Amino acid sequence: MAQTQVRAMQGDTVDLICWRHYGRTGRVTEGVYEANHGLAELGPILPHGLLITLPDADDTQPADTTLHLWD
């Protein structure tokens, strides 16, 4: 599995980094936390310059799935 590394900018959160890199946060944020042990302990705002590993997103799942209760 290929991985990308990015540096956190001032005021970044894991969700914001996921949005910029993957274009979504659902089903990818958890993978970023798994690839970066101890990341959750740093709090919601990441330290400026922190190196974050971003695993490849699973391309088999659609980025947005809408549930229709009435079709």
N, CA, C and O atoms as a Tinker XYZ file with bonds, in Angstrom:
   284  protein
     1  N      0.842000   -1.165000    0.000000    73     2
     2  CA     0.000000    0.000000    0.000000    64     1     3
     3  C      0.895000    1.237000    0.000000    63     2     4     5
     4  O      1.749000    1.385000    0.874000    81     3
     5  N      0.705000    2.115000   -0.964000    73     3     6
     6  CA     1.466000    3.352000   -1.055000    64     5     7
     7  C      0.922000    4.374000   -0.073000    63     6     8     9
     8  O     -0.267000    4.377000    0.246000    81     7
     9  N      1.802000    5.239000    0.399000    73     7    10
    10  CA     1.398000    6.262000    1.338000    64     9    11
    11  C      1.989000    7.593000    0.905000    63    10    12    13
    12  O      3.015000    7.641000    0.226000    81    11
    13  N      1.333000    8.665000    1.303000    73    11    14
    14  CA     1.795000   10.016000    1.049000    64    13    15
    15  C      2.045000   10.672000    2.394000    63    14    16    17
    16  O      1.350000   10.381000    3.367000    81    15
    17  N      3.030000   11.553000    2.454000    73    15    18
    18  CA     3.265000   12.292000    3.682000    64    17    19
    19  C      3.096000   13.777000    3.412000    63    18    20    21
    20  O      3.571000   14.295000    2.402000    81    19
    21  N      2.410000   14.458000    4.332000    73    19    22
    22  CA     2.202000   15.899000    4.240000    64    21    23
    23  C      2.554000   16.522000    5.586000    63    22    24    25
    24  O      2.566000   15.843000    6.612000    81    23
    25  N      2.835000   17.803000    5.569000    73    23    26
    26  CA     3.102000   18.542000    6.802000    64    25    27
    27  C      1.872000   19.375000    7.147000    63    26    28    29
    28  O      1.267000   20.011000    6.285000    81    27
    29  N      1.522000   19.353000    8.427000    73    27    30
    30  CA     0.379000   20.136000    8.897000    64    29    31
    31  C      0.708000   21.621000    8.810000    63    30    32    33
    32  O      1.810000   22.052000    9.148000    81    31
    33  N     -0.263000   22.385000    8.352000    73    31    34
    34  CA    -0.141000   23.841000    8.326000    64    33    35
    35  C     -0.790000   24.408000    9.582000    63    34    36    37
    36  O     -1.491000   23.692000   10.298000    81    35
    37  N     -0.561000   25.677000    9.849000    73    35    38
    38  CA    -1.108000   26.307000   11.042000    64    37    39
    39  C     -2.626000   26.174000   11.074000    63    38    40    41
    40  O     -3.302000   26.528000   10.108000    81    39
    41  N     -3.164000   25.664000   12.182000    73    39    42
    42  CA    -4.599000   25.526000   12.364000    64    41    43
    43  C     -5.204000   24.269000   11.761000    63    42    44    45
    44  O     -6.422000   24.094000   11.806000    81    43
    45  N     -4.382000   23.386000   11.197000    73    43    46
    46  CA    -4.902000   22.169000   10.575000    64    45    47
    47  C     -5.473000   21.193000   11.594000    63    46    48    49
    48  O     -4.993000   21.082000   12.722000    81    47
    49  N     -6.509000   20.494000   11.159000    73    47    50
    50  CA    -7.059000   19.353000   11.885000    64    49    51
    51  C     -6.920000   18.141000   10.969000    63    50    52    53
    52  O     -6.651000   18.289000    9.776000    81    51
    53  N     -7.100000   16.959000   11.515000    73    51    54
    54  CA    -7.028000   15.753000   10.685000    64    53    55
    55  C     -8.129000   15.788000    9.624000    63    54    56    57
    56  O     -7.888000   15.429000    8.471000    81    55
    57  N     -9.331000   16.216000   10.003000    73    55    58
    58  CA   -10.425000   16.306000    9.035000    64    57    59
    59  C    -10.085000   17.244000    7.882000    63    58    60    61
    60  O    -10.361000   16.931000    6.724000    81    59
    61  N     -9.490000   18.389000    8.191000    73    59    62
    62  CA    -9.145000   19.360000    7.149000    64    61    63
    63  C     -8.077000   18.806000    6.205000    63    62    64    65
    64  O     -8.153000   19.009000    4.993000    81    63
    65  N     -7.101000   18.119000    6.748000    73    63    66
    66  CA    -6.065000   17.500000    5.909000    64    65    67
    67  C     -6.688000   16.436000    5.020000    63    66    68    69
    68  O     -6.353000   16.342000    3.839000    81    67
    69  N     -7.595000   15.631000    5.576000    73    67    70
    70  CA    -8.273000   14.610000    4.770000    64    69    71
    71  C     -9.090000   15.248000    3.659000    63    70    72    73
    72  O     -9.087000   14.765000    2.527000    81    71
    73  N     -9.792000   16.337000    3.979000    73    71    74
    74  CA   -10.611000   17.016000    2.968000    64    73    75
    75  C     -9.737000   17.535000    1.830000    63    74    76    77
    76  O    -10.085000   17.387000    0.658000    81    75
    77  N     -8.602000   18.143000    2.173000    73    75    78
    78  CA    -7.707000   18.671000    1.138000    64    77    79
    79  C     -7.104000   17.560000    0.288000    63    78    80    81
    80  O     -6.996000   17.701000   -0.930000    81    79
    81  N     -6.712000   16.462000    0.917000    73    79    82
    82  CA    -6.011000   15.402000    0.190000    64    81    83
    83  C     -6.966000   14.459000   -0.547000    63    82    84    85
    84  O     -6.766000   14.166000   -1.726000    81    83
    85  N     -8.007000   13.985000    0.154000    73    83    86
    86  CA    -8.909000   12.979000   -0.408000    64    85    87
    87  C    -10.172000   13.582000   -1.030000    63    86    88    89
    88  O    -10.828000   12.943000   -1.854000    81    87
    89  N    -10.508000   14.806000   -0.636000    73    87    90
    90  CA   -11.751000   15.410000   -1.093000    64    89    91
    91  C    -12.951000   14.956000   -0.284000    63    90    92    93
    92  O    -14.093000   15.173000   -0.691000    81    91
    93  N    -12.708000   14.337000    0.843000    73    91    94
    94  CA   -13.764000   13.835000    1.735000    64    93    95
    95  C    -13.144000   13.528000    3.084000    63    94    96    97
    96  O    -11.923000   13.510000    3.235000    81    95
    97  N    -14.007000   13.285000    4.062000    73    95    98
    98  CA   -13.512000   12.885000    5.379000    64    97    99
    99  C    -14.044000   11.507000    5.769000    63    98   100   101
   100  O    -13.401000   10.780000    6.526000    81    99
   101  N    -15.205000   11.158000    5.257000    73    99   102
   102  CA   -15.821000    9.874000    5.585000    64   101   103
   103  C    -15.000000    8.698000    5.079000    63   102   104   105
   104  O    -14.561000    8.676000    3.929000    81   103
   105  N    -14.805000    7.743000    5.938000    73   103   106
   106  CA   -14.107000    6.501000    5.635000    64   105   107
   107  C    -12.617000    6.669000    5.328000    63   106   108   109
   108  O    -11.984000    5.720000    4.866000    81   107
   109  N    -12.044000    7.840000    5.569000    73   107   110
   110  CA   -10.602000    7.997000    5.400000    64   109   111
   111  C     -9.935000    8.518000    6.673000    63   110   112   113
   112  O     -8.766000    8.224000    6.921000    81   111
   113  N    -10.663000    9.283000    7.476000    73   111   114
   114  CA   -10.086000    9.855000    8.687000    64   113   115
   115  C     -9.593000    8.765000    9.631000    63   114   116   117
   116  O     -8.530000    8.900000   10.237000    81   115
   117  N    -10.350000    7.700000    9.755000    73   115   118
   118  CA    -9.968000    6.603000   10.639000    64   117   119
   119  C     -8.641000    5.984000   10.194000    63   118   120   121
   120  O     -7.802000    5.641000   11.026000    81   119
   121  N     -8.459000    5.844000    8.888000    73   119   122
   122  CA    -7.216000    5.281000    8.353000    64   121   123
   123  C     -6.013000    6.158000    8.632000    63   122   124   125
   124  O     -4.909000    5.656000    8.844000    81   123
   125  N     -6.220000    7.468000    8.633000    73   123   126
   126  CA    -5.126000    8.393000    8.946000    64   125   127
   127  C     -4.719000    8.235000   10.414000    63   126   128   129
   128  O     -3.530000    8.218000   10.730000    81   127
   129  N     -5.694000    8.121000   11.301000    73   127   130
   130  CA    -5.364000    7.900000   12.713000    64   129   131
   131  C     -4.650000    6.565000   12.908000    63   130   132   133
   132  O     -3.728000    6.479000   13.720000    81   131
   133  N     -5.053000    5.528000   12.186000    73   131   134
   134  CA    -4.390000    4.228000   12.296000    64   133   135
   135  C     -2.956000    4.280000   11.784000    63   134   136   137
   136  O     -2.085000    3.597000   12.323000    81   135
   137  N     -2.701000    5.072000   10.763000    73   135   138
   138  CA    -1.363000    5.173000   10.176000    64   137   139
   139  C     -0.439000    6.081000   10.988000    63   138   140   141
   140  O      0.772000    6.083000   10.767000    81   139
   141  N     -0.993000    6.848000   11.918000    73   139   142
   142  CA    -0.212000    7.802000   12.714000    64   141   143
   143  C     -0.498000    7.590000   14.189000    63   142   144   145
   144  O     -1.280000    8.329000   14.787000    81   143
   145  N      0.126000    6.594000   14.771000    73   143   146
   146  CA    -0.102000    6.270000   16.181000    64   145   147
   147  C      0.256000    7.460000   17.065000    63   146   148   149
   148  O      1.307000    8.079000   16.893000    81   147
   149  N     -0.621000    7.772000   18.006000    73   147   150
   150  CA    -0.420000    8.889000   18.924000    64   149   151
   151  C     -0.966000   10.207000   18.410000    63   150   152   153
   152  O     -0.911000   11.210000   19.123000    81   151
   153  N     -1.487000   10.235000   17.199000    73   151   154
   154  CA    -1.992000   11.473000   16.609000    64   153   155
   155  C     -3.186000   12.023000   17.393000    63   154   156   157
   156  O     -3.296000   13.236000   17.571000    81   155
   157  N     -4.064000   11.164000   17.855000    73   155   158
   158  CA    -5.262000   11.601000   18.584000    64   157   159
   159  C     -4.896000   12.298000   19.899000    63   158   160   161
   160  O     -5.628000   13.175000   20.358000    81   159
   161  N     -3.790000   11.920000   20.495000    73   159   162
   162  CA    -3.379000   12.513000   21.769000    64   161   163
   163  C     -2.889000   13.955000   21.619000    63   162   164   165
   164  O     -2.728000   14.656000   22.618000    81   163
   165  N     -2.650000   14.405000   20.385000    73   163   166
   166  CA    -2.157000   15.769000   20.160000    64   165   167
   167  C     -3.268000   16.812000   20.206000    63   166   168   169
   168  O     -2.990000   18.011000   20.202000    81   167
   169  N     -4.515000   16.370000   20.247000    73   167   170
   170  CA    -5.641000   17.297000   20.298000    64   169   171
   171  C     -6.183000   17.602000   18.919000    63   170   172   173
   172  O     -5.663000   17.109000   17.919000    81   171
   173  N     -7.238000   18.423000   18.860000    73   171   174
   174  CA    -7.903000   18.669000   17.576000    64   173   175
   175  C     -7.076000   19.515000   16.604000    63   174   176   177
   176  O     -7.126000   19.282000   15.396000    81   175
   177  N     -6.320000   20.486000   17.107000    73   175   178
   178  CA    -5.485000   21.326000   16.242000    64   177   179
   179  C     -4.069000   20.752000   16.268000    63   178   180   181
   180  O     -3.445000   20.647000   17.324000    81   179
   181  N     -3.578000   20.384000   15.092000    73   179   182
   182  CA    -2.266000   19.739000   14.995000    64   181   183
   183  C     -1.137000   20.760000   15.068000    63   182   184   185
   184  O     -1.297000   21.898000   14.627000    81   183
   185  N      0.000000   20.356000   15.620000    73   183   186
   186  CA     1.150000   21.260000   15.651000    64   185   187
   187  C      1.625000   21.588000   14.231000    63   186   188   189
   188  O      1.694000   20.715000   13.366000    81   187
   189  N      1.948000   22.852000   14.013000    73   187   190
   190  CA     2.438000   23.311000   12.716000    64   189   191
   191  C      3.708000   22.542000   12.347000    63   190   192   193
   192  O      4.636000   22.439000   13.149000    81   191
   193  N      3.739000   22.009000   11.135000    73   191   194
   194  CA     4.921000   21.300000   10.651000    64   193   195
   195  C      4.938000   19.810000   10.948000    63   194   196   197
   196  O      5.862000   19.111000   10.532000    81   195
   197  N      3.939000   19.313000   11.657000    73   195   198
   198  CA     3.877000   17.889000   11.988000    64   197   199
   199  C      3.755000   17.066000   10.713000    63   198   200   201
   200  O      2.930000   17.376000    9.853000    81   199
   201  N      4.559000   16.030000   10.582000    73   199   202
   202  CA     4.518000   15.149000    9.422000    64   201   203
   203  C      3.418000   14.120000    9.617000    63   202   204   205
   204  O      3.417000   13.383000   10.603000    81   203
   205  N      2.472000   14.069000    8.670000    73   203   206
   206  CA     1.324000   13.168000    8.731000    64   205   207
   207  C      1.407000   12.186000    7.575000    63   206   208   209
   208  O      1.629000   12.585000    6.432000    81   207
   209  N      1.231000   10.906000    7.866000    73   207   210
   210  CA     1.187000    9.875000    6.836000    64   209   211
   211  C     -0.256000    9.675000    6.401000    63   210   212   213
   212  O     -1.138000    9.447000    7.229000    81   211
   213  N     -0.493000    9.761000    5.078000    73   211   214
   214  CA    -1.826000    9.576000    4.520000    64   213   215
   215  C     -1.841000    8.308000    3.676000    63   214   216   217
   216  O     -1.249000    8.275000    2.597000    81   215
   217  N     -2.516000    7.260000    4.163000    73   215   218
   218  CA    -2.590000    6.024000    3.386000    64   217   219
   219  C     -3.479000    6.214000    2.161000    63   218   220   221
   220  O     -4.300000    7.130000    2.118000    81   219
   221  N     -3.313000    5.353000    1.175000    73   219   222
   222  CA    -4.181000    5.397000   -0.003000    64   221   223
   223  C     -5.612000    5.131000    0.423000    63   222   224   225
   224  O     -5.876000    4.269000    1.261000    81   223
   225  N     -6.533000    5.885000   -0.165000    73   223   226
   226  CA    -7.955000    5.681000    0.118000    64   225   227
   227  C     -8.418000    4.443000   -0.637000    63   226   228   229
   228  O     -7.908000    4.130000   -1.712000    81   227
   229  N     -9.379000    3.754000   -0.067000    73   227   230
   230  CA    -9.954000    2.582000   -0.723000    64   229   231
   231  C    -10.849000    3.056000   -1.857000    63   230   232   233
   232  O    -11.934000    3.586000   -1.617000    81   231
   233  N    -10.403000    2.871000   -3.074000    73   231   234
   234  CA   -11.148000    3.366000   -4.230000    64   233   235
   235  C    -12.378000    2.530000   -4.550000    63   234   236   237
   236  O    -13.136000    2.879000   -5.455000    81   235
   237  N    -12.593000    1.441000   -3.834000    73   235   238
   238  CA   -13.741000    0.588000   -4.135000    64   237   239
   239  C    -15.033000    1.140000   -3.558000    63   238   240   241
   240  O    -16.115000    0.730000   -3.979000    81   239
   241  N    -14.950000    2.060000   -2.604000    73   239   242
   242  CA   -16.149000    2.637000   -2.006000    64   241   243
   243  C    -16.389000    4.020000   -2.593000    63   242   244   245
   244  O    -15.437000    4.788000   -2.737000    81   243
   245  N    -17.612000    4.361000   -2.934000    73   243   246
   246  CA   -17.896000    5.689000   -3.461000    64   245   247
   247  C    -17.653000    6.760000   -2.407000    63   246   248   249
   248  O    -17.815000    6.506000   -1.214000    81   247
   249  N    -17.265000    7.950000   -2.840000    73   247   250
   250  CA   -16.977000    9.043000   -1.916000    64   249   251
   251  C    -18.230000    9.514000   -1.189000    63   250   252   253
   252  O    -18.156000    9.950000   -0.040000    81   251
   253  N    -19.384000    9.427000   -1.855000    73   251   254
   254  CA   -20.616000    9.903000   -1.234000    64   253   255
   255  C    -21.741000    8.921000   -1.553000    63   254   256   257
   256  O    -22.062000    8.674000   -2.716000    81   255
   257  N    -22.322000    8.377000   -0.510000    73   255   258
   258  CA   -23.443000    7.466000   -0.698000    64   257   259
   259  C    -24.669000    8.098000   -0.065000    63   258   260   261
   260  O    -24.657000    8.453000    1.114000    81   259
   261  N    -25.709000    8.235000   -0.840000    73   259   262
   262  CA   -26.941000    8.839000   -0.343000    64   261   263
   263  C    -27.972000    7.750000   -0.127000    63   262   264   265
   264  O    -28.192000    6.906000   -0.996000    81   263
   265  N    -28.596000    7.774000    1.028000    73   263   266
   266  CA   -29.632000    6.816000    1.345000    64   265   267
   267  C    -30.981000    7.457000    1.023000    63   266   268   269
   268  O    -31.303000    8.525000    1.544000    81   267
   269  N    -31.765000    6.808000    0.170000    73   267   270
   270  CA   -33.098000    7.291000   -0.192000    64   269   271
   271  C    -34.134000    6.430000    0.521000    63   270   272   273
   272  O    -34.219000    5.226000    0.276000    81   271
   273  N    -34.912000    7.035000    1.392000    73   271   274
   274  CA   -35.917000    6.288000    2.126000    64   273   275
   275  C    -37.122000    5.975000    1.247000    63   274   276   277
   276  O    -37.761000    4.936000    1.410000    81   275
   277  N    -37.431000    6.879000    0.312000    73   275   278
   278  CA   -38.545000    6.656000   -0.587000    64   277   279
   279  C    -38.061000    6.801000   -2.023000    63   278   280   281
   280  O    -37.558000    7.858000   -2.404000    81   279
   281  N    -38.206000    5.774000   -2.804000    73   279   282
   282  CA   -37.810000    5.812000   -4.214000    64   281   283
   283  C    -39.011000    5.661000   -5.100000    63   282   284
   284  O    -38.880000    5.668000   -6.324000    81   283
